Every structure is written in structure tokens, then in C-alpha cells.
Amino acid sequence: MTQNTAFSRSTTSTLSVGATPQEEQAVAEFKMITEEESQLRKTGGIILAIITIAAFFTQGQNYSNLCSGAFAALATYRSGAEYQ
């Protein structure tokens, strides 16, 4: 009986466990998002603020919606601004 060795070969590859030096530096500086994501969050916060203000003046000045929108806009913007 012949054995097919094409399927019995095993290749070993090294598996790197651990963080890269750049990742370790980001953790040390509490920068857990990329600069691109930071820009997106700041832009999103500004857009949320504009939408909130426009909705407030066009939909009857609902203060609970204004507070909710302002909180969301500030939280989104701040999470991006804290990166830097």
C-alpha cells in the first residue's frame, strides 16, 4: 500500500503572540484609536451638533431632544479629540 505524502506534510509557521512596539506605545499613552478614527469621530460630532441644532429649530424646540443630541455630539467629538 502506498501512502500519499502530499497531504501528510505539515508546515510550521511561527505565531507571534504579543503586542508590537507601536501598540504598546499607544497603550502607554492611552491612545486606543487610530488618528483616522479620531478625525472621523470629531467630524461625526460636529455633524451631530449641526443636525441637532437644525432639528431643534425646525421641529418645535423640543428640549429633551436638544439635550440628547448635544450629549451625543459632545461625547462623539470628545472621544475623537482626546486622542490627541
Helices and strands as residue ranges (DSSP letters): H 21-28, H 35-58, H 63-81
